[in-house]
């Protein structure tokens, strides 16, 4: 059995273990232990801070560029429409079911396997550092962003998220707004021309109809969606305020601050707009970047991703790439095809071979002996 085949089998076992170990954001202690065990079993020294685990290739050279390999091991909570046990990893018709199988367990174990494949290689053109990160789903303070200060200079990154193994060369940013529309509180039996709920109708209509003028070739339009609304406590009391939550996906032609300023200028002064964060910006990587060209040479397509990932906290060029389908993420009865994981490991290895290694690649036997 070749090293790649051996690592693929072990990666699928690890994925099943991750599925069966609850790891909601900020509660990833047990899955972190599983990842530690992988590195320990393969004699790979690692570092841990909170629930983030990272490791460097054995032949790390500070004079060479460094590629970051990153994916996350936290999950969202299972939604109420599951018909399967979300924490039972089982196979059926080529699919591996379970919470986090697609987002992003399949990507994570594939990257870990590819990193392990190259761990002992000598004469690489680049260094490799892998980070299995926490709190991606919640954009928490103790996720990837918290360990970047410990990592030596990163030149570019591959972020493992389900992309059907195509190349997401751009990603929309996220801006979440808490919007408060004011009115005048009163008894419902009396006339009131300043009903906060009625005032909110115009605000909702503005978010529904307004279009930002700059359209991205890869990411399309800025998309604004009202996702929550809350007002009133009693049937006979007109509330003084109506609260909205607005989810905004920002393309690469705008900063989050520019979008926020446009909204504040357009809405009446009686409407209070408060951003939850401004740092989850859009990201992109040039088509001519070596990692993109490596993927294209292997037959992969490029596209712009509407969903957010840990790319948003990186200051270096980054590519989102991984097995699985983003449409399955956060869905009931989540699954990934076993073959997608197999292909994902192979693609990560081949992409890194084209970018990282010189023309003379050590063969599998040499790698196995080094191991």
N, C-alpha and C positions, 0 to 999 in steps of 0.2 A: 504493500500500500504506500502510495506517495505521501509526502508531508502534507500537501494540500488536501488530499482525501482524508487523511487522519484528522487534520485540524477542522475540516468541514463536519465530520461526524461529531467531534467534541463540541463544536460550536452549537450544533443543533441540540445536544444534551444540555448545554449551558442555557440556551434559550428556553427550553422547557422548565428548567429550574427557576429562571427569572420569572416566568409566567406564574409559577405556583408559589411565588414569594411576594406578598403584597408590598408595594413600593410607591405609595402615593407621595406626591411632592412634599419634601421635608421629612418624609418617613421612610427613607431608602436604606436604613442601616443594614438590613438583612441582605438585600441584593448587593450592597457594597461588599459584604463578606464573601458572597459568591464570586464576585469579580476578583477580589484579593486571592481567593483560592486558585483561580485560573492562573494568575501570574506566578504564584508560589509554586504550583505544580510544574510550570514551564521554566522555573528558575529565573524569573524576570524580576529584578528589584522594582519596587513601586513606591509611590508616595500617596498619602491620604490626608485630606483636610475635610472635616465634616463628612459628607458622603460622596465626595469627589475622589476618584482614583486616577493617578496618572503615572506614566512610565516612558522612559526613553529607550531608543535602540542601543544595543550593547556597544557599538562602535561610534558613539556620539563624538562629533568633532566640532568644537565651537567655531571653527573657521568656515564651516559649511552652512548653507541655508537649512532651515528647518520647516518641515511640513507638519502641521497639526492635524491629527485624525480625531474627530470628536463625535460622540453621540451620547444620548442620555438614557438612564435606567429608571427614571421615575415615570409614573403613569398618572392619568386622570382617574377619578373614581368611576366605576362602572355605572352606566346609565340604567334606568329602570326597565328597559326593554330586552335585557339579556334573557335568552331561553336556556343558555348553557351556564355552567358554573364558570365565572370569569377567571377563577384561579385554578382551573383544571386544564392542564395542557394535554390535548388529545388530538390525534390525527384522523382525518376522514377525507377520502377522495383527494389526497395530495395536499390537503390544507392542514396547517397547524393552528388550532384555535386557542384563544386565551387572551386576557387583558394584557396589552403591551406587546403582543406578538408582532404586530405591524408597526406600531408607533411606540417606541422605535427599537424594540428588542432585536428584530431581525437585522437591522442596520448595525446595532451595537455589536452583536456577536460576530457579524461579518467583518467589521473593522478590527475587532480584537484578533480574529483569526488571521487576517492579512498582516497586522502588525507583528504577530508572533511568527508568521512565515518569514518575515524579513529581519526579525530581531537580531540574529547572529551575523547577518550579511556584512561583508567587508567591502571597502572601496565604493560605497554608495556615494552618489553625487549630492544627496541630501541626508539630513538627519530626520528621524521620525519621532514624534511624541504623540502618545494617545491619551486622551482624557475621556473617561467614562463619567459623565457629569450628572449632577442632581438638579432638582428644582427647575428643569426646563419648562415644564408644563405651566408652572405658576410664575415664571420669570422672577424667581426668588432671589434673595440677596446672597444665598449660599450655594449658588450654582456655578456654572462655568466662569461667569464674570468675576467671582471671588477668588479663583485660582490663577487667573491670567498673570497676576503680578509675580507668581512663582515660576512662570515658564520663561525659558530663555528665548531670545528673539524669534518670533514666528514669521515666516515669509509668506506663506499662504496656508489655507486650511481646506480639508474635505470634511463637511458636516454631514453625518449620516442621518438622513430622514427619508421616508418612503417616496421615491420619485419614479417608480417603475424602471429604475436603472437608467433613466435619462438624466441629462445635465441641467439642473436648475441654475442658470447663470445669473439670475436676479431674483430678488425676494422682496415682497412688499413689507413696508414697515407697519407698525401697529400704534395707533393713538386711541386711547379709551378716554372718553369724556364723561364726567358727571355734570349734567345740565339741570339747573333749577329754574323753573318758570314761576314767577311770582304772580300773586293775585291778591284779592281782598277776602278775608275770611268772613263768613256770614251764616245766618240761619237759612236753610234751603227754602223756607217758605216765603222769604222776602226777596224783592228784586235785587240783582247783583250783576252789573255789567263788567265786572272785573274778576270773573271766575278763572282761577288758575288752570283748571283742566281745559276749559275752552280756549284760553290763551295758548295752551300747549299745542293745540291742533295746528296752528299756523307754524309753530316751530318744527313740529314733526314734518309738516308738508315741505318746509324749507330743506330739511335734511334729505327728504325723499327726492326732491326735484333739482337741487343745486348740482351743477357739474363743474369741476375744476377744468380749466381750459387745456392744460398740458397733458397729453396722452403719451404714455411710454410705448415704445415699440415692443418691449418684452413684457411689461407689466400692465399695460392697458391703462384704464382710468383709475383715479382715486375713487374708492368705494366707501360710502357712508351708510351705516345701517343702525337704526334705532332698535335696540335689543331688549330694553327693560323700561318699564314705566311704573311709577308708584305715586299714589296720592290718596289722601282722605283716610279718616278713621271711623266715621259714622255716616249713616245714610242721610241724616238731616243737617249736616254741617258742610258748607262749602269750604274746602281747604285753602289755606293761604299760599301753599306751594304745591307744585307738581314736579316730580323728579324723573329725569330720563337718564339712561345710559346709552351712549352712542359708540359703536365700534367702527373705527375708520382704518381702512387699509390704504397706505400711502405709497404711491409709486416713486420711482427714482428721480422724478423731476421736481419734487418738493421735499423740504425738510418738515419734520413734525411741527416745528415752531411756525413755519410759514402757513401750514394748514390751520393751525390753531388761531393765528392772527386773523386770517381770512374769515373764519367763523365768528370770532368775537366782533369784528367790524360789521358783519352782515346782520347779526341778530340785535334786537333791541337791548338797551342798557339794563332793562329790568330782568333780562335773562342772565343768570350767572353760569359761566362755563369754566369748569375746573378740570385740567388734565390729570390723570393718575400718574402719568410718566411721559417724558419727552425723549427718552434715550433709546427706544426700540425703533430705530430708523430702518429705512430700506437699505438693501445691500446689492452689490453686483460685482461681477468679475469680467474683464474684457474677453471678447471672443478669441483674441490672439494669445491669451495666456497659455503657457505650456500644458497646464492640467486640463484645460478645456480642449485644446487641440489633441491631447492624448485620448480623451474620451471620444471625440469626433472620429479620430482615426480607427477606433474600435467599433464604429457603427452606431454610436449613441447620438440621439437628437438633443437639441437645446430648447429651453423654454423658460418662461418667467413664472415663478411660484407665487400664488396668492396667500400662502400661509406663512406664519412666522416660525422661526427657529432660533437656535443660539447663534446663528450668523449675526443677529442684531447686536450682539455685544462684542463682536470682533472688529478690530481696526485694520486688519490685513485683508487682502483679497481672499474670497472663500467661494467654494463650490458646494452646492447641496446635491447629494447623490446617494441613492441607496435602494435596496430591495423593498418591495411592498408598494402599496398604492395609497396615496394620501386620502383618497375618498373613504377608505376603510377606517381611518383614524377616528377614535372617539365613538365609533359605531357599536351597536349591540352585536354580540357574537363575533367580535373582532378575530381576524385570522390573517395568516400569511401563507402563501404556498411554500412548501419545503423547497421546491425547485428554485424559487426566487432567492432563497438564502444561499443555495448552492451557486447560483449564477452571480449573486452579489459578491461572495468571497472571491470567485474567479475574476470578476471585473475589477474589484479593488486591487487585487494582485497585479493584474495586467496593466491597469492605469498607472500604478506606482512603478511598475517595471519600465514603462515608457518614459516616465518623468524622472524617476529616482536613480535608476541603475544605469551603469555604462553598457556598452554593446555586449561585452562578455559577461553573461549572467551566470552566477554559480548554479550548477544543476541541482536537482532535488536531493540527490545522494549526498552531495557536499553539505547542503543545508541540514540534512538529517544527521550527518556525522557531527556537524558543529553543535547541533542540539544536544 
